Each structure stands twice: as C-alpha cells, then as structure tokens.
Amino acid sequence: MVSTITRSSKRLSVSSRVENRLAKGEISPEQVEEYRQFLDQVEEELLQHPIILHNRYTSWFAHGNITDAELKFFIQQFSVFSNQFLIAALLRVINAESLEHAHASKQILMNELGVIYRKEIHKAHDHGENKAQDTEHTNRSITDKDREGDPDLVSTEGTVDGGLFRFRAAHFEWLLRMGEKLGLGFNDLGKRRHGRPSTLQFCDALQRLYGSEDGQIAEGASFAVENWAAAGFWQQLEDGLMHIKTTRMRDLPLAFFTWHNRVEAQHAGHTQEELEESYFSESFDREKFMTGGKAILESVAAFWEGLEEDRIHQRTELLH
C-alpha cells in the first residue's frame, strides 16, 4: 500500500488547555479570540503550504519504481541534509532563549550524535507484578546493552539525560550502513561538496532560521519543520524503500527511515502544545514567528523540488 500526504480536515482549534486557562482567569477572552485568529493564520499560511499537502518527489518515491542510480543519488543528498542539520541543531542550543529551551534543543542534538533516549522506569513498591516487569526490563537492558545502537531496537522517546552513548547509534552512522549496501563510502556521504544547490540552500536555511539568534524566528521555523516532518513524507519514503527491499535488495538496512517515521508520528501530537507555550509567552512576536515558518517551508520545498527536477532531468537524458 502506498501512502499519500494528507492533512486532516480538522483545522487547528483552541485546545482544552487554553480553555482551562481562560476558566481560571489566567488569560482573557480577548486573548483567546486573538489566539483563535492566529491559529487560522497558521493553518492558512503554514499548514496548507504545498510542500506539506503534496510532495511530488516522495509521492513518486513511495511506489518504489526507482533505479539503483536514483536511489544512490537520493541517499547522498539526504545524507548531506541530515549531517549538516547538526550545525543548525547546535546553533539552536547556543541561541536558546532559556535554559529549558536549551535542554529541549540538546535532546535533539545529542540523540542525533548517538546518545540513546532513556525511558524512565517508575518503580512500583506495592505491586509485585510491576516489580517483576521492572526487573525484566532492567535485565533485558543489560543483556541488550551492546545492541542499543541498532535503530531497530533503540527507543524513540524518553530523555538523553542519563542515556547511553554509542557511536553506532549516531543517525549518520545508520545512513552510512545503508550507503555501504549501495557502494557509497564514508567520504561519499554527508559532506557539503556532495550537495546540489537546492540541497545546500535548505541546509543554509536551517542554520539561518531554525538556528537563528532571534528566538521568534527560530520558534516559527521549528514549528513549521515539525509539521512538515509529521505530514507523512517519512511514511512515503519507508513505503518506497520497503518495496525496493522486498523486490531486489533484501539486505538493504532501512532502520534510519523506519526509526524517524516512528519518531515523527509521536511528535505530531506535541506541536500545538508547543505553539500555545510560545504564543502566550511575553516575548512572542507573531510577525517574526510567521516569517520564520514561511521562509523555512520555502526552503523545504526547494530541497524536494530540486530532487524532483534532477530526477526528471536524469530520466530525460537517458531517453535521448
């Protein structure tokens, strides 16, 4: 089954969290109405962006009708974006406007580099069954400790605080293991010199916007990136790669893509809560937030459209 990117017909609306704050008198009816209008703007100008609603490249990719050369090109370009994202993630840590924001940004950066998310185990002193489950979990963790860098096994949620570091748990190394099956080595992946102009434009935009010194620009870019990532393109990539794996490359490791697909499905539910937190803070700047969000989505679109144009151009050349 091939997935398509679709946005739910349910528009953004004022959540029960905001309604509860209104009932407690923490915010006024006027503030809630202004927030409602802002949600309409976010829906129209960000969440209805063409790259969120329909990605031509990933829609094609989902069918798995891709040559080995096209697959190698895609993995190389995606590796450049993925590896260069580390710079943007570090800038987001450096330019964070609060310790809490710095911690949240470090979660992303350190996990990218190979610190495995650790789930907190809540000990139950009064229930023997829960105690037995905790013990089993602990023993299993010790047994599997040397395998925790495998993206098929590592957790997609939790905290890096107290988590284990594994070189092989770095996301780029997951891509390296995939690239090896395609004849791509360490120096063939992740470097700026391999990036097409549209790929590098996206990398630079992430650094400039997602990692911006202006926290409001960065918040808008972050919100837009999270919604793009949760829109369904990861599933389309997984569908296409699974078709390739089952039909002609049975030893192709897909866990980089399947892991990120699981993570983004979880992140989707948190984006509006984070939007509320930003909006009702004293420093919120609506115009800058929207500027950051719209600008990063244009660069996201340029990245994918660049891949689509290169694909069409390459196929056209083969026909002549």
C-alpha positions in Angstrom: 0.0 0.0 0.0 1.4 3.4 -1.0 0.7 6.3 1.4 -0.2 9.8 0.4 0.4 13.0 2.3 -2.9 14.4 3.5 -3.8 17.0 6.1 -6.7 16.2 8.4 -9.9 18.2 7.5 -10.0 19.2 11.2 -8.4 22.7 11.4 -6.4 24.0 14.3 -8.7 25.0 17.2 -8.4 26.3 20.7 -7.5 23.4 22.9 -8.9 22.4 26.3 -5.6 23.5 27.8 -6.3 27.1 26.7 -10.0 26.9 27.7 -8.9 25.8 31.2 -6.5 28.8 31.5 -9.4 31.0 30.4 -11.7 29.5 33.1 -9.0 30.1 35.7 -8.6 33.7 34.7 -5.0 33.3 33.6 -5.8 34.7 30.2 -8.7 36.9 29.0 -11.4 36.2 26.4 -9.8 38.8 24.2 -6.5 36.9 24.3 -8.3 33.7 23.4 -10.0 35.3 20.5 -6.8 36.7 19.2 -5.2 33.3 19.6 -8.1 31.8 17.6 -7.4 34.2 14.8 -3.7 33.4 14.9 -4.5 29.7 14.6 -6.4 30.5 11.4 -3.4 32.3 10.0 -1.1 29.4 10.9 -3.4 27.0 9.2 -3.7 29.0 6.0 -0.1 30.2 5.7 1.9 27.3 7.1 -0.1 24.1 7.4 -1.7 24.5 4.0 1.7 25.0 2.3 2.0 23.0 -0.9 5.1 21.0 0.4 3.0 19.8 3.3 0.0 18.9 1.3 1.7 17.3 -1.7 5.3 16.4 -2.2 5.8 15.4 -5.8 9.1 13.6 -5.2 8.1 11.5 -2.2 4.8 10.7 -3.9 6.8 9.2 -6.8 9.3 7.6 -4.5 6.6 5.8 -2.5 5.9 3.4 -5.4 9.5 2.1 -5.3 10.0 2.3 -9.0 13.4 3.8 -8.6 16.7 2.8 -10.3 19.9 2.0 -8.3 21.4 5.2 -9.6 18.4 7.3 -8.5 18.5 5.6 -5.0 22.2 6.3 -4.6 21.6 10.0 -5.6 18.7 10.3 -3.1 20.7 8.8 -0.2 23.6 11.0 -0.9 21.6 14.2 -1.0 19.6 13.2 2.1 22.8 12.4 3.9 24.1 15.9 3.2 20.9 17.4 4.7 20.9 15.0 7.7 24.6 15.6 8.5 24.6 19.4 8.0 21.5 19.6 10.2 23.9 19.0 13.2 25.1 22.6 12.7 21.6 24.0 12.8 20.8 21.9 15.9 24.0 23.2 17.6 23.1 26.8 16.8 19.7 26.2 18.3 21.3 25.2 21.5 23.7 28.1 21.5 21.0 30.7 20.7 18.3 29.3 23.0 16.4 32.0 25.0 16.1 30.0 28.2 17.7 27.0 29.9 14.5 25.0 29.2 14.8 25.7 25.5 18.5 24.8 25.6 17.7 21.5 27.2 15.0 20.7 24.7 17.4 21.5 21.8 20.2 19.4 23.4 17.8 16.4 23.4 17.6 16.6 19.6 21.3 17.3 19.1 22.7 14.7 21.4 20.3 12.0 20.1 21.4 12.8 16.6 25.0 12.3 17.7 24.4 8.9 19.4 23.0 9.4 22.9 20.2 6.9 23.2 16.9 8.0 24.6 16.4 6.5 28.1 12.9 5.7 29.2 12.2 6.5 32.9 11.1 3.4 34.8 8.7 4.2 37.6 9.2 1.7 40.4 6.1 0.3 42.0 6.7 -0.8 45.6 3.2 -2.2 46.2 2.6 -4.3 43.1 4.7 -7.4 42.6 3.7 -7.7 39.0 5.1 -4.3 38.2 8.2 -5.1 40.2 8.7 -8.2 38.1 8.3 -6.2 34.9 10.8 -3.6 36.0 13.3 -6.3 36.9 12.8 -8.0 33.5 13.2 -4.6 31.8 16.4 -3.9 33.6 17.9 -7.4 32.9 16.9 -7.1 29.2 18.6 -3.6 29.1 21.8 -5.1 30.4 21.6 -8.0 28.0 21.0 -5.8 25.0 23.4 -3.0 26.1 25.8 -3.7 23.2 23.0 -3.7 20.7 21.4 -0.4 21.7 23.0 1.4 18.8 20.7 -0.5 16.4 17.9 1.8 15.3 15.5 -1.2 15.2 16.0 -1.6 18.9 16.6 1.9 20.4 13.8 3.9 22.0 12.0 6.7 20.1 11.1 8.5 23.3 12.5 9.4 26.7 15.4 11.6 27.6 19.1 11.8 26.7 19.8 12.8 30.3 21.5 9.7 31.7 21.2 7.9 28.4 24.0 5.7 26.9 26.2 7.0 24.1 27.0 4.6 21.3 29.0 5.6 18.2 26.8 3.2 16.1 23.6 5.0 17.5 24.5 8.2 15.6 21.9 8.8 13.0 24.5 9.5 10.3 26.1 6.1 11.0 22.7 4.5 10.3 22.8 6.1 6.9 26.4 5.0 6.4 25.4 1.4 6.9 22.7 1.9 4.3 25.0 3.6 1.9 27.5 0.8 2.1 25.0 -1.5 0.5 24.8 0.9 -2.4 28.5 1.3 -2.9 28.7 4.6 -1.0 31.6 5.1 1.5 32.2 7.5 4.4 33.5 10.2 2.1 30.7 9.9 -0.3 28.1 10.9 2.2 27.2 13.9 4.4 29.8 16.4 3.1 28.7 19.8 1.7 30.7 19.1 -1.5 28.2 16.4 -2.5 25.2 18.7 -2.1 23.3 20.0 -5.1 22.5 23.8 -4.9 18.9 23.1 -3.7 20.2 20.8 -1.0 22.7 23.3 0.2 20.1 26.1 0.1 18.0 24.0 2.5 21.0 23.3 4.8 21.9 27.0 4.9 18.2 28.0 5.6 18.1 25.6 8.6 21.2 27.3 10.1 19.8 30.8 9.4 16.2 30.2 10.5 16.0 27.1 12.7 19.2 28.1 14.4 18.5 31.8 14.4 19.8 34.2 17.1 16.2 35.6 17.1 14.2 33.2 19.2 10.9 34.1 17.5 12.3 33.4 14.0 13.6 30.1 15.3 10.3 29.1 17.0 8.4 29.7 13.8 10.9 27.7 11.8 10.9 24.9 14.3 7.1 24.7 14.3 6.9 24.6 10.5 9.7 21.9 10.3 7.9 19.7 12.9 4.7 19.9 11.0 6.4 19.2 7.7 8.2 16.2 9.2 4.9 14.9 10.6 2.9 15.4 7.4 3.6 11.9 6.0 6.7 12.1 3.8 8.6 9.7 6.1 6.0 7.1 5.5 6.2 7.6 1.8 9.9 7.1 1.9 9.5 4.0 4.0 6.9 2.6 1.6 9.2 3.0 -1.4 12.3 1.6 0.4 10.3 -1.4 1.6 9.3 -2.1 -1.9 12.9 -2.0 -3.0 14.0 -4.2 -0.1 11.4 -6.9 -0.8 11.8 -7.0 -4.5 15.5 -6.7 -5.2 17.7 -5.6 -2.2 16.8 -7.8 0.7 19.8 -6.9 2.8 19.2 -3.1 2.5 19.0 -1.7 6.1 16.1 0.7 6.4 16.1 1.5 10.1 17.2 5.1 9.6 13.9 5.8 7.9 11.7 3.5 9.9 13.0 4.9 13.2 12.4 8.5 12.0 9.0 7.6 10.8 8.0 6.3 14.3 9.5 9.4 16.0 7.7 11.9 13.8 4.4 10.1 14.3 4.8 10.8 18.1 5.9 14.4 17.6 2.8 15.3 15.7 0.7 15.4 18.8 3.0 17.9 20.6 3.3 20.7 18.0 0.1 22.6 19.0 1.0 22.4 22.7 4.4 23.9 21.9 2.7 26.6 19.8 0.5 27.5 22.8 3.5 27.8 25.0 5.2 30.1 22.5 2.1 32.3 21.8 1.2 33.0 25.4 4.8 33.9 26.5 5.6 37.6 27.0 8.3 37.6 24.3 6.1 36.2 21.5 6.3 38.1 18.2 3.6 36.9 15.8 5.1 38.5 12.7 8.6 37.0 13.3 7.1 33.6 14.1 5.3 33.6 10.8 8.3 34.9 8.9 10.5 32.1 10.2 7.8 29.4 9.4 7.1 30.6 5.9 10.7 31.0 5.0 11.8 27.6 6.1 8.9 25.9 4.3 10.0 27.6 1.1 13.5 26.1 1.6 12.0 22.7 2.4 10.1 22.9 -0.9 13.2 23.9 -2.8 15.0 20.8 -1.5 12.4 18.4 -2.6 11.6 20.2 -5.9 15.4 20.1 -6.6 15.4 16.3 -6.2 12.3 16.1 -8.4 13.8 18.3 -11.1 17.1 16.3 -11.0 15.2 13.1 -11.3 13.2 14.2 -14.3 16.3 15.7 -16.0 18.3 12.5 -15.5 15.5 10.3 -16.9 15.1 12.7 -19.9 18.8 12.4 -20.6 18.6 8.6 -20.6 15.8 8.8 -23.3 17.9 10.8 -25.7 
